[in-house]
Amino acid sequence: MVTDNDVQDIAALRTMMVRELRDQGAIQSEPVAAAFAAVPRHLFTPGESLQVAYGVDNAPIVKRGDDGLTLSSVSAPHLQATMLEAAEVKPGMRVCEVGSGGYNAALLAELVGGSGHVTSVDIDPDIVERASTFLNEAGYHRVDVVLADAEEGVPEAAPFDRIIVTAGSWDIPPAWIDQLTDDGRIVVPLRLKGTTRWIAFDRDSRGSLVSRGYGLCVFVPFQGAGSHTERNVTIDDGVVLRLDDEDLKIDVAAARRALHLPKIERWSGAVFDMPDEQMLFLLTNDPNMALLHADQQVIDQGLLSRPALRGVPVLIGSDSFAYRAARPNDDMSSGYESGVYAHGPSAEELAGRYVELLRRWASKYHRRGAASIEYLPKPAEPAAHSSAVIAKRHGTVVVTWP
Ligand SMILES: C[S@@+](CC[C@H](N)C(=O)[O-])C[C@H]1O[C@@H](n2cnc3c(N)ncnc32)[C@H](O)[C@@H]1O
């Protein structure tokens, strides 16, 4: 039962959440602030304390698979706010939310108002039932919650001015582009080279998508027909290379031999900062980049260094590999300098290539949002230029560093 004290707590917590989201820069506009101030988030997170419900970084888990991995969660307010700002949802728009939970759909309903419409689609009947119930209890009766695999979109409710995807997608299904209005926008957490970024894409006159902004994020995986299993190559106990790229050849025996050779370290004299932005640059500026992950035990043994613990861009050669390092340096604006650890017979050559990339990023692209990302649905082909071209099932992602 909700007491008078709870009601006061809820109002105070909601005000505090909006203030924190503004302070972080996640909320930037009055309509988004008003939506967060209006929707009672705790009604969509039953079983959680009010503090958890209104914590800006909290994403309460709703469902896990048999393997323990999260299949559904109520996304964290800071990410929802960031993606809603990127979507620029206006009154009267028709919006499709891919992946339901109820709360984000209610925020969207506030943003589109009485003249707009929100459709939310989820592949999981439990989630659809839960989201519908909570939306009705909170008074958002006009949101349609649909049970379907969103790989096909929701043709009966299209066209949409905005499609907001809330599951990590490896590709952009043709239906999403087909069901978008001519000047529509998709905000989608897209997997690129083993990491996920939300990208706000505008549709252009050729039917391609052009980015307006992006940022690092983590989402539960997209299931159903569009699901994608990433390629993990085990080099040794607790050492894994994560690859999105089927073409990249790995000689596992050679990589293991290199791992057990002493490492060299080379320093760039360039700043280490904004690891997420630097990571996108590294992953998209050499076709032989992947992500290197190591267990704590491997770090403790001294085989690899700490950056590998959370996944670090690694340049792979035929018999050697090199990965990013950082060390304190008071001459740098961030207080840290970037560098490289490299193992194997060609360590020197790989380290040199890597250091050049680190210097190029620091001198030309040391800021947020420096890349331009395009999605070209098949049969469109990328123009012949030096940008990173990432092949997907239904099209191509082109990442350019202007
Ligand atoms: C992070 S949750 C959604 C959170 C929600 N938007 C909110 O309000 O916080 C992601 C959801 O995507 C759904 N999903 C995954 N693959 C899907 C697919 N192919 N079609 C539709 N829904 C999918 C999952 O069932 C899960 O409920």
The ligand as an ORCA input file, in Angstrom:
! r2SCAN-3c Opt
* xyz 0 1
  C      15.864     -3.448    -22.645
  S      14.348     -4.237    -22.915
  C      13.245     -2.935    -23.351
  C      13.144     -1.838    -22.360
  C      11.997     -0.916    -22.541
  N      11.972     -0.263    -23.829
  C      11.861      0.093    -21.418
  O      10.846      0.742    -21.344
  O      12.745      0.239    -20.600
  C      14.596     -5.009    -24.503
  C      13.406     -5.782    -25.004
  O      13.608     -6.093    -26.373
  C      12.857     -7.258    -26.640
  N      13.292     -7.840    -27.915
  C      14.446     -8.505    -28.184
  N      14.447     -8.918    -29.463
  C      13.263     -8.508    -30.022
  C      12.686     -8.642    -31.299
  N      13.291     -9.305    -32.303
  N      11.470     -8.087    -31.508
  C      10.827     -7.422    -30.513
  N      11.320     -7.291    -29.282
  C      12.543     -7.808    -29.023
  C      13.133     -8.138    -25.417
  O      12.132     -9.126    -25.256
  C      13.162     -7.104    -24.289
  O      11.958     -7.063    -23.595
*
